[in-house]
Amino acid sequence: NSAGKENEEALKQELNGVVQSWRDLVGSQKLALELVANLCSGRMDEDDDQMEGDMMYQDDDEHMWDSDDEAKLMAAASATNSSGGNNSTSPSELATCKSISSHHLPEKILVFFRKWIEFLPSSMGSMGGAVPPPALVSEEVEELLSTCALCLGNVVASSNLPTWAAAPAAAPTANGQAKNGVQWFWLELVSMLNSSNNESKPHVTSVMLALLRSQPESHSLVDSLALDLLVSLLQQQKLSNQTEDDEDALMQMHCNVISMLGVLCSEQQASRHSATVDAKVCRALLEQLRSSMNDNSAATNSIIITHEVLNVLMDMYGRDDCHDEVFAQEDVLGHFQRCLPGFKRRIKRAANGGDSNSRQEVDVWSETALNASRFIKYKKGG
């Protein structure tokens, strides 16, 4: 009996040691990624919170917003835009960027990202796929992927890195078609998206979005196959299990894809893509808009998706040089008119319902509703 207890205690100590070793390994890697993310992060805008506290509405009338509310929003936005900012790069920051590139950190971190994306599927495959990984492992891997995606987002947003113009460094997963760092990053990310498990797709798409936003050259790399892939992700209904965390992850992936389509098809890009491409993107966005407005299972998520889609559509069709024929054929104006009343009601419920939604989130959604109202008037010629 005592021998059995000793064996049990020894096994427990051995397992505790394994768990501690795992946590030490993952913790050190997360710390390293956070350090690189901080090195690559731009200057924080001191005025980010300037508008906070100025845009909350206490109206109890059905429409919620009036001309005074709109005036407040416009005045606050004008004050923020006029405050400007110092975007110059210091010699020490340039030296840091040069050092990061010379040591090929961006390429190494992307390869590291891929390996962790492949870790859980490969470990499950080695066990026949029937035994899921321990919760400790899957949770730590999720945190590590999230940290790595954040780090890569800061890396690709660092326009001063020589990495982007230089030939890509030799790496185990390097794509031979790439002529420079931007192309290499994009091709690697598309490859990951095609081959990765569903759970990692929100992280991959967040890095892709950062690349498209920060490196304009990447826009020309989005071919028809990549566009079809993005549209298919937007139509995806679930990632894995129908849990609350899964719904949030799916919502985040959809938001990333919606924003990517907005970057590619905004009014500034209208002359660079055809009406056929514009129509494909528009239909996908309108389908998502209809789906989000009919979804009563997760009100906050539906508000977020509606907010994202409306903003992208306003960017796509907010000027006279947009693809007006697509706007008319797909009845974009009609979709706005049908969804806006419900969108406002959901925002009002979120503002008054005591949910976890922050005041800032409600303010942002309220601004989108105001802009959508003005957009309808503009498109109707009012």
MARGU-764987 format. One record per residue (C-alpha): residue number from 1; residue in three letters; x, y, z. Coordinates in nm, 3 decimals, m for minus. Each point is the difference from the previous one (the first is absolute). Example, Ala and Ser with C-alpha at 12.3 -4.5 7.8 and 13.67 -1.06 7.14 Angstrom:
2
{site 1,"ala",{1.230,m0.450,0.780}},
{site 2,"ser",{0.137,0.344,m0.066}},
END
This chain:
382
{site 1,"asn",{0.000,0.000,0.000}},
{site 2,"ser",{0.274,0.242,0.096}},
{site 3,"ala",{0.191,m0.100,m0.312}},
{site 4,"gly",{m0.305,0.084,m0.209}},
{site 5,"lys",{m0.026,0.343,0.160}},
{site 6,"glu",{0.369,0.063,m0.063}},
{site 7,"asn",{m0.041,m0.093,m0.366}},
{site 8,"glu",{m0.303,0.226,m0.027}},
{site 9,"glu",{0.191,0.287,0.158}},
{site 10,"ala",{0.296,m0.056,m0.229}},
{site 11,"leu",{m0.227,m0.003,m0.304}},
{site 12,"lys",{m0.168,0.320,0.118}},
{site 13,"gln",{0.337,0.171,0.042}},
{site 14,"glu",{0.108,m0.117,m0.344}},
{site 15,"leu",{m0.319,0.136,m0.158}},
{site 16,"asn",{0.040,0.329,0.187}},
{site 17,"gly",{0.352,0.022,m0.137}},
{site 18,"val",{m0.124,m0.058,m0.356}},
{site 19,"val",{m0.269,0.265,0.041}},
{site 20,"gln",{0.249,0.249,0.142}},
{site 21,"ser",{0.246,m0.067,m0.283}},
{site 22,"trp",{m0.278,0.056,m0.253}},
{site 23,"arg",{m0.104,0.324,0.164}},
{site 24,"asp",{0.360,0.122,0.019}},
{site 25,"leu",{0.049,m0.075,m0.370}},
{site 26,"val",{m0.319,0.172,m0.116}},
{site 27,"gly",{0.041,0.286,0.247}},
{site 28,"ser",{0.352,0.081,m0.119}},
{site 29,"gln",{m0.113,m0.003,m0.363}},
{site 30,"lys",{m0.295,0.228,0.071}},
{site 31,"leu",{0.231,0.239,0.184}},
{site 32,"ala",{0.241,0.010,m0.294}},
{site 33,"leu",{m0.286,0.071,m0.242}},
{site 34,"glu",{m0.130,0.278,0.223}},
{site 35,"leu",{0.345,0.160,0.004}},
{site 36,"val",{0.023,m0.004,m0.380}},
{site 37,"ala",{m0.357,0.134,m0.024}},
{site 38,"asn",{0.096,0.291,0.224}},
{site 39,"leu",{0.313,0.069,m0.203}},
{site 40,"cys",{m0.208,0.018,m0.318}},
{site 41,"ser",{m0.293,0.193,0.142}},
{site 42,"gly",{m0.045,0.355,m0.122}},
{site 43,"arg",{m0.042,0.305,0.218}},
{site 44,"met",{m0.321,m0.006,0.198}},
{site 45,"asp",{m0.239,0.278,m0.089}},
{site 46,"glu",{m0.048,0.203,0.315}},
{site 47,"asp",{m0.334,0.116,m0.128}},
{site 48,"asp",{m0.153,m0.349,m0.041}},
{site 49,"asp",{m0.234,0.059,0.293}},
{site 50,"gln",{m0.080,0.362,m0.083}},
{site 51,"met",{m0.348,m0.079,m0.124}},
{site 52,"glu",{m0.083,m0.232,0.290}},
{site 53,"gly",{m0.273,0.142,0.217}},
{site 54,"asp",{m0.125,0.240,m0.267}},
{site 55,"met",{m0.213,m0.231,m0.211}},
{site 56,"met",{m0.241,m0.184,0.232}},
{site 57,"tyr",{m0.364,0.061,m0.067}},
{site 58,"gln",{m0.271,0.000,0.263}},
{site 59,"asp",{m0.294,0.049,m0.235}},
{site 60,"asp",{m0.296,m0.222,0.074}},
{site 61,"asp",{m0.187,0.077,m0.319}},
{site 62,"glu",{m0.038,m0.279,m0.254}},
{site 63,"his",{0.248,0.140,m0.249}},
{site 64,"met",{0.270,0.064,0.260}},
{site 65,"trp",{0.193,0.250,m0.211}},
{site 66,"asp",{m0.076,0.354,m0.110}},
{site 67,"ser",{0.185,0.290,m0.162}},
{site 68,"asp",{0.161,0.101,0.330}},
{site 69,"asp",{0.146,m0.349,0.039}},
{site 70,"glu",{0.139,0.014,m0.353}},
{site 71,"ala",{0.150,0.342,0.067}},
{site 72,"lys",{0.176,m0.137,0.308}},
{site 73,"leu",{0.150,m0.285,m0.199}},
{site 74,"met",{0.117,0.222,m0.283}},
{site 75,"ala",{0.152,0.254,0.238}},
{site 76,"ala",{0.183,m0.269,0.198}},
{site 77,"ala",{0.132,m0.163,m0.318}},
{site 78,"ser",{0.115,0.335,m0.134}},
{site 79,"ala",{0.186,0.078,0.322}},
{site 80,"thr",{0.172,m0.339,m0.008}},
{site 81,"asn",{0.104,0.035,m0.365}},
{site 82,"ser",{0.134,0.352,0.049}},
{site 83,"ser",{0.215,m0.101,0.296}},
{site 84,"gly",{0.244,m0.165,m0.236}},
{site 85,"gly",{0.303,m0.193,0.124}},
{site 86,"asn",{0.369,m0.045,m0.039}},
{site 87,"asn",{0.061,m0.304,m0.220}},
{site 88,"ser",{0.370,0.052,m0.051}},
{site 89,"thr",{0.235,m0.288,0.069}},
{site 90,"ser",{0.292,0.049,0.235}},
{site 91,"pro",{0.354,m0.124,m0.079}},
{site 92,"ser",{m0.028,m0.258,0.279}},
{site 93,"glu",{m0.322,m0.138,m0.152}},
{site 94,"leu",{0.165,m0.022,m0.342}},
{site 95,"ala",{0.294,m0.185,0.156}},
{site 96,"thr",{m0.240,m0.241,0.170}},
{site 97,"cys",{m0.180,m0.067,m0.329}},
{site 98,"lys",{0.330,m0.064,m0.177}},
{site 99,"ser",{0.109,m0.242,0.271}},
{site 100,"ile",{m0.334,m0.186,m0.009}},
{site 101,"ser",{0.028,m0.042,m0.376}},
{site 102,"ser",{0.367,m0.098,m0.001}},
{site 103,"his",{m0.075,m0.281,0.244}},
{site 104,"his",{m0.302,m0.104,m0.214}},
{site 105,"leu",{m0.235,0.013,0.299}},
{site 106,"pro",{m0.317,0.057,m0.210}},
{site 107,"glu",{0.065,m0.311,m0.208}},
{site 108,"lys",{0.095,m0.209,0.302}},
{site 109,"ile",{m0.310,0.103,0.194}},
{site 110,"leu",{m0.226,m0.085,m0.294}},
{site 111,"val",{0.160,m0.345,m0.026}},
{site 112,"phe",{m0.044,m0.035,0.377}},
{site 113,"phe",{m0.366,0.098,m0.043}},
{site 114,"arg",{m0.053,m0.273,m0.259}},
{site 115,"lys",{0.159,m0.265,0.220}},
{site 116,"trp",{m0.230,0.078,0.291}},
{site 117,"ile",{m0.302,0.001,m0.233}},
{site 118,"glu",{0.099,m0.350,m0.107}},
{site 119,"phe",{0.078,m0.119,0.354}},
{site 120,"leu",{m0.345,m0.106,0.121}},
{site 121,"pro",{m0.113,m0.173,m0.324}},
{site 122,"ser",{0.330,m0.189,m0.020}},
{site 123,"ser",{m0.013,m0.102,0.367}},
{site 124,"met",{m0.358,m0.122,m0.039}},
{site 125,"gly",{0.098,m0.186,m0.314}},
{site 126,"ser",{0.274,m0.184,0.186}},
{site 127,"met",{m0.267,m0.124,0.243}},
{site 128,"gly",{m0.233,m0.112,m0.276}},
{site 129,"gly",{m0.208,0.317,0.013}},
{site 130,"ala",{m0.238,m0.150,0.255}},
{site 131,"val",{0.146,0.156,0.314}},
{site 132,"pro",{m0.024,0.380,0.030}},
{site 133,"pro",{0.297,0.179,0.158}},
{site 134,"pro",{m0.023,0.087,0.370}},
{site 135,"ala",{m0.180,0.328,0.069}},
{site 136,"leu",{0.321,0.144,0.144}},
{site 137,"val",{0.181,m0.061,m0.328}},
{site 138,"ser",{m0.272,0.129,m0.232}},
{site 139,"glu",{m0.055,0.313,0.211}},
{site 140,"glu",{0.371,0.080,0.017}},
{site 141,"val",{0.041,m0.053,m0.375}},
{site 142,"glu",{m0.296,0.230,m0.064}},
{site 143,"glu",{0.160,0.271,0.215}},
{site 144,"leu",{0.334,m0.048,m0.172}},
{site 145,"leu",{m0.157,0.028,m0.347}},
{site 146,"ser",{m0.185,0.313,0.108}},
{site 147,"thr",{0.323,0.157,0.129}},
{site 148,"cys",{0.187,m0.102,m0.313}},
{site 149,"ala",{m0.270,0.147,m0.225}},
{site 150,"leu",{0.017,0.327,0.194}},
{site 151,"cys",{0.378,0.002,m0.034}},
{site 152,"leu",{m0.018,m0.064,m0.375}},
{site 153,"gly",{m0.262,0.271,m0.034}},
{site 154,"asn",{0.240,0.250,0.153}},
{site 155,"val",{0.285,m0.133,m0.212}},
{site 156,"val",{m0.182,0.043,m0.332}},
{site 157,"ala",{m0.119,0.345,0.107}},
{site 158,"ser",{0.365,0.111,0.034}},
{site 159,"ser",{0.047,0.161,m0.339}},
{site 160,"asn",{0.364,0.084,0.077}},
{site 161,"leu",{0.111,m0.363,0.005}},
{site 162,"pro",{0.241,m0.071,m0.290}},
{site 163,"thr",{m0.157,m0.349,m0.004}},
{site 164,"trp",{m0.281,0.107,m0.230}},
{site 165,"ala",{0.214,0.107,m0.295}},
{site 166,"ala",{0.276,m0.260,0.042}},
{site 167,"ala",{0.002,m0.352,m0.136}},
{site 168,"pro",{m0.149,m0.240,0.257}},
{site 169,"ala",{0.243,m0.184,0.224}},
{site 170,"ala",{0.039,m0.372,m0.045}},
{site 171,"ala",{m0.246,m0.177,0.229}},
{site 172,"pro",{m0.144,m0.353,0.023}},
{site 173,"thr",{m0.337,0.112,m0.139}},
{site 174,"ala",{0.126,0.275,m0.232}},
{site 175,"asn",{m0.205,0.030,m0.317}},
{site 176,"gly",{0.215,0.005,m0.311}},
{site 177,"gln",{m0.236,0.233,m0.188}},
{site 178,"ala",{0.063,0.292,0.233}},
{site 179,"lys",{0.216,0.289,m0.120}},
{site 180,"asn",{m0.002,0.197,0.324}},
{site 181,"gly",{m0.110,m0.016,0.360}},
{site 182,"val",{m0.354,0.122,m0.063}},
{site 183,"gln",{m0.066,m0.266,m0.262}},
{site 184,"trp",{0.157,m0.270,0.215}},
{site 185,"phe",{m0.216,0.094,0.298}},
{site 186,"trp",{m0.320,0.006,m0.205}},
{site 187,"leu",{0.064,m0.335,m0.172}},
{site 188,"glu",{0.089,m0.162,0.330}},
{site 189,"leu",{m0.318,0.130,0.166}},
{site 190,"val",{m0.220,m0.120,m0.287}},
{site 191,"ser",{0.167,m0.339,0.024}},
{site 192,"met",{m0.069,m0.012,0.374}},
{site 193,"leu",{m0.362,0.095,m0.055}},
{site 194,"asn",{m0.045,m0.280,m0.252}},
{site 195,"ser",{0.164,m0.265,0.215}},
{site 196,"ser",{m0.068,0.106,0.359}},
{site 197,"asn",{m0.265,m0.126,0.239}},
{site 198,"asn",{m0.309,0.217,0.040}},
{site 199,"glu",{0.091,0.113,0.351}},
{site 200,"ser",{0.311,0.182,m0.124}},
{site 201,"lys",{m0.170,0.185,m0.285}},
{site 202,"pro",{m0.097,0.306,0.209}},
{site 203,"his",{0.368,0.047,0.086}},
{site 204,"val",{0.121,m0.046,m0.358}},
{site 205,"thr",{m0.260,0.240,m0.140}},
{site 206,"ser",{0.094,0.264,0.259}},
{site 207,"val",{0.360,m0.004,m0.128}},
{site 208,"met",{m0.121,0.012,m0.361}},
{site 209,"leu",{m0.213,0.303,0.082}},
{site 210,"ala",{0.296,0.176,0.162}},
{site 211,"leu",{0.212,m0.070,m0.309}},
{site 212,"leu",{m0.263,0.136,m0.242}},
{site 213,"arg",{m0.051,0.311,0.211}},
{site 214,"ser",{0.368,0.077,0.050}},
{site 215,"gln",{0.164,m0.114,m0.324}},
{site 216,"pro",{m0.188,0.137,m0.306}},
{site 217,"glu",{0.211,m0.217,m0.231}},
{site 218,"ser",{m0.179,m0.304,0.141}},
{site 219,"his",{m0.329,0.106,m0.160}},
{site 220,"ser",{0.120,m0.108,m0.344}},
{site 221,"leu",{0.083,m0.346,0.138}},
{site 222,"val",{m0.366,m0.084,0.065}},
{site 223,"asp",{m0.088,m0.209,m0.306}},
{site 224,"ser",{m0.336,m0.160,m0.085}},
{site 225,"leu",{0.080,m0.315,0.200}},
{site 226,"ala",{0.085,0.203,0.311}},
{site 227,"leu",{m0.315,0.209,m0.041}},
{site 228,"asp",{m0.212,m0.315,m0.032}},
{site 229,"leu",{0.166,m0.133,0.316}},
{site 230,"leu",{m0.091,0.317,0.193}},
{site 231,"val",{m0.360,m0.015,m0.120}},
{site 232,"ser",{m0.027,m0.367,0.101}},
{site 233,"leu",{0.127,0.087,0.349}},
{site 234,"leu",{m0.267,0.267,0.028}},
{site 235,"gln",{m0.263,m0.263,m0.082}},
{site 236,"gln",{0.131,m0.246,0.259}},
{site 237,"gln",{m0.259,m0.063,0.271}},
{site 238,"lys",{0.215,m0.153,0.274}},
{site 239,"leu",{0.361,m0.078,0.089}},
{site 240,"ser",{m0.023,m0.310,0.218}},
{site 241,"asn",{m0.232,m0.032,0.298}},
{site 242,"gln",{m0.307,0.215,0.045}},
{site 243,"thr",{0.130,0.159,0.319}},
{site 244,"glu",{0.000,0.366,0.099}},
{site 245,"asp",{0.376,0.020,m0.055}},
{site 246,"asp",{m0.042,m0.155,m0.344}},
{site 247,"glu",{m0.270,0.253,m0.092}},
{site 248,"asp",{0.227,0.285,0.107}},
{site 249,"ala",{0.291,m0.143,m0.200}},
{site 250,"leu",{m0.222,m0.041,m0.307}},
{site 251,"met",{m0.121,0.357,0.041}},
{site 252,"gln",{0.361,0.123,0.021}},
{site 253,"met",{0.096,m0.191,m0.315}},
{site 254,"his",{m0.302,0.144,m0.183}},
{site 255,"cys",{0.095,0.351,0.116}},
{site 256,"asn",{0.355,m0.050,m0.125}},
{site 257,"val",{m0.122,m0.117,m0.340}},
{site 258,"ile",{m0.256,0.281,m0.028}},
{site 259,"ser",{0.273,0.254,0.075}},
{site 260,"met",{0.232,m0.160,m0.256}},
{site 261,"leu",{m0.267,0.025,m0.267}},
{site 262,"gly",{m0.047,0.363,0.101}},
{site 263,"val",{0.370,0.073,m0.040}},
{site 264,"leu",{m0.002,m0.160,m0.345}},
{site 265,"cys",{m0.324,0.155,m0.128}},
{site 266,"ser",{m0.030,0.338,0.170}},
{site 267,"glu",{m0.077,0.307,m0.209}},
{site 268,"gln",{0.372,0.083,m0.020}},
{site 269,"gln",{0.053,m0.338,m0.168}},
{site 270,"ala",{m0.304,0.012,m0.233}},
{site 271,"ser",{0.206,0.065,m0.312}},
{site 272,"arg",{0.226,m0.296,0.080}},
{site 273,"his",{m0.261,m0.275,m0.001}},
{site 274,"ser",{m0.269,m0.098,m0.250}},
{site 275,"ala",{m0.375,0.020,0.037}},
{site 276,"thr",{m0.004,m0.383,0.006}},
{site 277,"val",{0.225,m0.008,0.305}},
{site 278,"asp",{m0.197,0.282,0.159}},
{site 279,"ala",{m0.325,m0.193,m0.049}},
{site 280,"lys",{0.147,m0.319,0.149}},
{site 281,"val",{0.115,0.185,0.310}},
{site 282,"cys",{m0.323,0.197,0.027}},
{site 283,"arg",{m0.216,m0.314,m0.013}},
{site 284,"ala",{0.210,m0.169,0.268}},
{site 285,"leu",{m0.028,0.303,0.227}},
{site 286,"leu",{m0.374,0.035,m0.051}},
{site 287,"glu",{m0.049,m0.370,0.073}},
{site 288,"gln",{0.189,0.046,0.326}},
{site 289,"leu",{m0.207,0.311,0.079}},
{site 290,"arg",{m0.327,m0.191,m0.045}},
{site 291,"ser",{0.131,m0.289,0.209}},
{site 292,"ser",{0.112,0.223,0.286}},
{site 293,"met",{m0.331,0.183,0.015}},
{site 294,"asn",{m0.191,m0.330,0.015}},
{site 295,"asp",{0.223,m0.146,0.272}},
{site 296,"asn",{m0.167,0.025,0.339}},
{site 297,"ser",{0.230,m0.243,0.181}},
{site 298,"ala",{0.285,0.245,0.062}},
{site 299,"ala",{m0.123,0.357,m0.014}},
{site 300,"thr",{0.336,0.164,0.069}},
{site 301,"asn",{0.174,m0.200,m0.272}},
{site 302,"ser",{m0.272,0.089,m0.249}},
{site 303,"ile",{0.040,0.370,0.086}},
{site 304,"ile",{0.376,m0.024,m0.056}},
{site 305,"ile",{m0.036,m0.174,m0.336}},
{site 306,"thr",{m0.266,0.248,m0.115}},
{site 307,"his",{0.222,0.288,0.109}},
{site 308,"glu",{0.295,m0.139,m0.197}},
{site 309,"val",{m0.197,m0.073,m0.317}},
{site 310,"leu",{m0.173,0.339,m0.005}},
{site 311,"asn",{0.332,0.181,0.037}},
{site 312,"val",{0.161,m0.196,m0.282}},
{site 313,"leu",{m0.296,0.054,m0.233}},
{site 314,"met",{0.007,0.373,0.075}},
{site 315,"asp",{0.371,0.001,m0.084}},
{site 316,"met",{m0.065,m0.187,m0.325}},
{site 317,"tyr",{m0.284,0.221,m0.120}},
{site 318,"gly",{0.057,0.329,0.181}},
{site 319,"arg",{0.127,0.198,m0.298}},
{site 320,"asp",{m0.115,0.084,m0.350}},
{site 321,"asp",{0.274,m0.208,m0.167}},
{site 322,"cys",{m0.109,m0.333,0.150}},
{site 323,"his",{m0.160,m0.289,m0.189}},
{site 324,"asp",{m0.349,0.153,m0.006}},
{site 325,"glu",{m0.136,m0.271,m0.229}},
{site 326,"val",{0.080,m0.265,0.263}},
{site 327,"phe",{m0.146,0.217,0.275}},
{site 328,"ala",{m0.328,0.018,m0.191}},
{site 329,"gln",{m0.011,m0.361,m0.122}},
{site 330,"glu",{0.060,m0.145,0.346}},
{site 331,"asp",{m0.248,0.239,0.168}},
{site 332,"val",{0.254,0.117,0.256}},
{site 333,"leu",{m0.213,0.304,0.087}},
{site 334,"gly",{m0.300,m0.222,0.066}},
{site 335,"his",{0.206,m0.218,0.231}},
{site 336,"phe",{0.106,0.307,0.197}},
{site 337,"gln",{m0.358,0.121,0.032}},
{site 338,"arg",{m0.125,m0.339,0.116}},
{site 339,"cys",{0.274,m0.075,0.252}},
{site 340,"leu",{0.051,0.342,0.161}},
{site 341,"pro",{m0.314,0.010,0.222}},
{site 342,"gly",{0.084,m0.341,0.148}},
{site 343,"phe",{0.365,0.096,0.041}},
{site 344,"lys",{m0.100,0.309,0.200}},
{site 345,"arg",{m0.236,m0.202,0.220}},
{site 346,"arg",{0.274,m0.252,0.078}},
{site 347,"ile",{0.242,0.277,0.089}},
{site 348,"lys",{m0.259,0.153,0.231}},
{site 349,"arg",{m0.056,m0.334,0.173}},
{site 350,"ala",{0.375,m0.046,0.037}},
{site 351,"ala",{0.035,0.349,0.148}},
{site 352,"asn",{m0.283,m0.047,0.249}},
{site 353,"gly",{0.026,m0.371,0.070}},
{site 354,"gly",{0.296,0.003,0.237}},
{site 355,"asp",{0.190,m0.253,m0.213}},
{site 356,"ser",{0.376,m0.026,m0.014}},
{site 357,"asn",{0.011,0.247,m0.289}},
{site 358,"ser",{0.218,0.297,0.085}},
{site 359,"arg",{m0.107,0.358,m0.040}},
{site 360,"gln",{0.261,0.045,m0.270}},
{site 361,"glu",{m0.140,m0.294,m0.201}},
{site 362,"val",{m0.352,0.143,0.014}},
{site 363,"asp",{0.135,0.341,m0.107}},
{site 364,"val",{0.175,m0.152,m0.301}},
{site 365,"trp",{m0.313,m0.189,m0.107}},
{site 366,"ser",{m0.207,0.314,0.046}},
{site 367,"glu",{0.235,0.194,m0.224}},
{site 368,"thr",{m0.034,m0.270,m0.268}},
{site 369,"ala",{m0.379,0.027,0.017}},
{site 370,"leu",{0.023,0.378,m0.038}},
{site 371,"asn",{0.232,m0.036,m0.296}},
{site 372,"ala",{m0.233,m0.258,m0.156}},
{site 373,"ser",{m0.293,0.241,0.032}},
{site 374,"arg",{0.201,0.273,m0.171}},
{site 375,"phe",{0.115,m0.248,m0.266}},
{site 376,"ile",{m0.363,m0.088,m0.083}},
{site 377,"lys",{m0.086,0.369,m0.037}},
{site 378,"tyr",{0.306,0.056,m0.219}},
{site 379,"lys",{m0.078,m0.292,m0.230}},
{site 380,"lys",{m0.365,0.103,m0.027}},
{site 381,"gly",{0.116,0.347,m0.103}},
{site 382,"gly",{m0.140,0.164,0.313}},
END
